[in-house]
Amino acid sequence: MSLPDIIETDRLILRPFKITDSAAVLGYANNKSFGRFLPPVPYPYTQKDADEFIARRVLEDGAKSKTWGITLKPVDKPIGGLSLRFNTDQNVGELGWSIAEEHWGKGLTTEGVQALIDATFTHLPDMHKLRAGADLRNVGSWRVMEKVGMLREAHYREHQLIDGEWIDDVWYGILRSDWEATKR
Amino acid sequence: MTLPEKITTERLILRPYAFKDTADVFAYATTPGWKQFLPVPVPYLPHHAEEFIAHSILKDREKEMSWAIEFEGHVIGGLEFNLVSKQQEVGEFHWSVGQPHWGQGFVTESGRAIRDLGFQTIPNLHRIQSLADVENIGSWRVMEKIGMTREGMKKKSLFIQNHWADAYWYAILRSEWEQLMSDTGGEA
């Protein structure tokens, strides 16, 4: 069993990043707000950063992680990304996402994340739990986690030093049994 | 120390690979002779070209430099220069060019440019070495043309498609390069 390359929702098509997506990635990622709560994302974000992001997608080891570009129908151009990273036994997964600032607050991330959770529990029978974490200040991100039925499991106080400031992290999780209960 | 990302020679532009080169890489990598002497995937598929370029983009240029060889607007091959020792004392060349562009001195022209820039730019660089399948006469002839000397043959050391090939190893030392430059007024 493996995850589909293409996941479709009402408004979105999630599909693998392509080598021609570099300009689109640069377009949304070179924005101070975009990466504010995403420590690995530099600002300013350059063409080279976008090319390296795409290069890592091209070389992604599907046994360790899988990444989809988020496209808004009917335009086949990424406005963000969703990823799933596996533990070694492939029974716990970690979700991650980012989306262009112009598309914040429309429920698009929630729609994409919900579809990815559904696809993961449907297509990977051994997957027991999915988790996700966010900077506590990134309210939009952990709101998504709550909307898709994840529960807050941890609040790590002053857990990361970012730009000289100690940041709290919150972690959420959803068990297969939680997910099945919502489907009944 | 690293060498420039973009280098212009008489006929060629050496510059970083980009994803827009995928079609050119696929084209030269599927010319009939290309795979004959190289440890490359056979058959060579479009995703191999994408992966090759992705690897090139993600290289740590402090250790591994690579250039696409561009001729008349198309990428016809590539050249790598890897610093294989910690203090950058030893550099190693790898190159390949599609068969239609063999025998026209393109690799010689590229290799000579990197050789000179290497010794000029990297103070610790003491030696540049390279290797080729003993059957790959075109490749080791390039090494000879750019002043490298055959140092030995490593038996069955290159795995190519389905067999172990013997490889000739060549090198040029900084002292030899300096001598060559003074003998030829920098034209070698």
Chai-1 contact restraints between the chains, C-beta under 6 A:
chainA,res_idxA,chainB,res_idxB,connection_type,confidence,min_distance_angstrom,max_distance_angstrom,comment,restraint_id
A,I19,B,F19,contact,1.0,0.0,6.0,A-B,restraint_1
A,I19,B,E50,contact,1.0,0.0,6.0,A-B,restraint_2
A,D51,B,I57,contact,1.0,0.0,6.0,A-B,restraint_3
A,E52,B,I57,contact,1.0,0.0,6.0,A-B,restraint_4
A,A55,B,A54,contact,1.0,0.0,6.0,A-B,restraint_5
A,A55,B,I57,contact,1.0,0.0,6.0,A-B,restraint_6
A,A55,B,L58,contact,1.0,0.0,6.0,A-B,restraint_7
A,V58,B,E50,contact,1.0,0.0,6.0,A-B,restraint_8
A,V58,B,E51,contact,1.0,0.0,6.0,A-B,restraint_9
A,V58,B,A54,contact,1.0,0.0,6.0,A-B,restraint_10
A,L59,B,A54,contact,1.0,0.0,6.0,A-B,restraint_11
